[in-house]
Amino acid sequence: MKYEKLAIPDVVLLTPQVFGDERGFFMETFRQSEFEEHCGNYRFVQDNHSKSKQGILRGLHYQYAKPQGKLVRVTQGEVFDVAVDLREGSPTFGQWVGAMLNEDNKQMLWVPPGFAHAFYVTSKEAEFQYKCTDYYNPGDEYSLLWNDATVNIDWPLVDGKPPQLSSKDDEGQAQGWQHCPKF
């Protein structure tokens, strides 16, 4: 596995070594000891799997009382995956990084606790899987608006059309990232 620190160094892009032949392929998707060496001492307690159609944007979600770290990957299709640093005092507070994750590159993104997270589906549909460092707590989930002007994410919108959002995400934190709970 190759571990690459992004512009926000705590966010890490993982690229597995893939062994393939005419029968298909094999790859290791997670090894605790290597993950701890490159990303930190975290333990995963929950795995999630979602499927979405093109133009769907899920997020920007974050948790305050029990923030979740997420190791995300795409097993079908393609998404643009984004992490926004909400850690008060961080030198990258309010900044974002993004990566295209798809079934061909098989890359994964480590999004540590204290970040807002979202993904936007660029393919016809996509299946998205992720490991979490804490359990989902519906009373502790917040949304930052996908198009917050202060964060200014450069989304690769299909045909320039606005994304399709859930009502919760559409009503996100309208005051901007600087008014989000601080970690």
C-alpha positions in Angstrom: 0.0 0.0 0.0 1.3 3.5 -0.9 0.3 6.3 1.6 0.4 9.8 0.2 -0.2 12.8 2.5 -2.3 15.5 0.7 -2.2 19.3 1.0 -3.7 18.8 4.4 -1.1 16.3 5.7 -3.5 14.5 8.1 -5.7 13.5 5.1 -4.0 10.6 3.4 -4.6 9.0 0.0 -4.0 5.2 0.0 -3.2 3.3 -3.2 -3.2 -0.5 -2.9 -0.9 -2.7 -4.9 -3.2 -4.7 -7.3 -2.2 -8.1 -8.5 -4.2 -9.1 -11.6 -4.3 -11.5 -14.5 -6.9 -12.9 -16.9 -8.9 -14.3 -13.9 -9.3 -11.0 -12.2 -7.4 -9.3 -9.4 -6.4 -9.4 -5.7 -5.5 -6.5 -3.4 -5.1 -6.0 0.3 -7.5 -3.2 1.3 -6.5 -2.7 5.0 -3.7 -3.7 7.3 -3.9 -2.2 10.9 -0.2 -2.0 11.5 0.6 -0.1 8.3 -2.4 2.1 8.8 -1.3 3.1 12.3 2.3 3.8 11.0 1.0 6.2 8.3 -2.3 7.6 9.6 -2.3 7.2 13.4 -3.6 4.9 16.1 -7.2 4.5 15.2 -9.6 1.6 15.6 -12.6 1.1 13.3 -15.9 0.1 14.8 -18.5 0.4 12.0 -18.5 -0.3 8.2 -21.0 1.4 5.9 -22.0 1.0 2.2 -24.1 3.3 0.1 -25.2 3.5 -3.5 -26.0 6.8 -5.3 -26.8 8.0 -8.8 -24.9 10.6 -10.8 -25.2 14.1 -9.5 -25.9 13.1 -5.9 -23.9 14.9 -3.3 -23.8 13.5 0.2 -22.4 15.8 2.9 -20.6 17.8 4.0 -21.2 15.9 7.2 -19.4 16.1 10.5 -19.9 15.1 14.1 -19.1 17.2 17.2 -19.4 15.2 20.4 -18.1 11.9 18.9 -16.3 12.8 15.6 -15.8 10.0 13.2 -12.7 9.3 11.2 -13.5 7.6 7.9 -11.5 5.4 5.6 -13.4 5.6 2.3 -13.3 3.8 -1.1 -15.4 3.3 -4.2 -16.1 -0.2 -5.4 -18.3 0.8 -8.4 -18.3 4.0 -10.4 -16.5 7.2 -9.4 -16.9 10.0 -6.9 -15.1 13.2 -6.0 -14.4 12.9 -2.3 -13.8 15.9 -0.1 -12.5 16.6 3.4 -12.8 20.1 5.1 -10.6 20.7 8.2 -12.8 21.9 11.1 -10.1 21.5 13.8 -9.8 24.8 15.6 -6.1 25.8 15.9 -5.1 23.6 12.9 -2.9 25.5 10.4 -5.3 24.2 7.7 -8.5 25.1 9.5 -11.3 25.9 7.0 -9.3 24.4 4.0 -10.4 21.5 1.9 -8.8 18.7 -0.1 -10.4 16.4 -2.6 -9.6 13.2 -4.6 -11.3 11.3 -7.4 -11.9 7.8 -6.1 -13.1 5.1 -8.5 -13.3 1.4 -9.2 -10.3 1.6 -11.5 -7.8 3.4 -9.4 -9.0 1.6 -6.2 -7.7 4.4 -4.1 -8.9 5.1 -0.6 -9.0 8.3 1.4 -8.4 8.6 5.1 -10.5 11.5 6.6 -9.5 11.9 10.3 -11.9 12.9 13.1 -12.5 16.7 13.1 -13.2 17.0 9.4 -16.4 17.6 7.4 -16.7 14.9 4.7 -18.7 14.7 1.5 -18.7 12.9 -1.9 -20.2 13.8 -5.3 -21.0 11.1 -7.8 -19.6 11.8 -11.3 -20.3 8.4 -12.9 -23.8 7.0 -13.8 -23.9 5.5 -10.3 -21.4 4.7 -7.6 -21.1 2.3 -4.6 -19.2 3.9 -1.7 -17.9 2.0 1.3 -16.2 3.3 4.4 -14.9 2.3 7.8 -15.7 4.6 10.8 -13.8 5.2 14.0 -16.9 5.8 16.0 -20.6 4.7 15.9 -23.1 6.7 14.0 -25.0 9.0 16.4 -28.0 10.7 14.6 -28.2 13.4 17.3 -24.6 14.4 16.6 -24.6 14.8 12.9 -24.3 18.2 11.3 -24.0 19.4 7.7 -22.0 22.2 6.2 -23.4 23.6 3.0 -21.8 22.0 -0.1 -21.4 25.4 -1.7 -20.2 27.5 1.3 -18.5 30.5 -0.2 -15.8 30.7 2.6 -14.7 27.1 2.0 -15.1 27.4 -1.8 -14.9 23.8 -2.9 -14.2 23.3 -6.7 -16.8 20.6 -7.3 -16.6 18.8 -10.7 -20.3 19.2 -11.4 -21.6 17.1 -14.3 -22.8 19.5 -17.0 -22.4 22.4 -14.5 -25.7 21.4 -12.9 -26.2 21.8 -9.1 -26.0 18.5 -7.2 -29.0 16.6 -5.9 -29.1 16.9 -2.1 -31.0 15.4 0.8 -33.2 18.0 2.6 -30.9 17.8 5.6 -27.8 18.6 3.5 -29.7 21.3 1.6 -30.4 23.0 5.0 -26.7 22.8 6.1 -24.9 25.2 8.3 -25.7 28.4 6.5 -23.4 30.6 8.7 -20.3 29.1 7.2 -17.5 26.9 8.5 -16.3 29.5 11.0 -19.5 29.0 13.0 -19.4 25.2 13.1 -18.7 23.6 16.5 -14.9 23.5 17.1 -12.9 20.4 17.8 
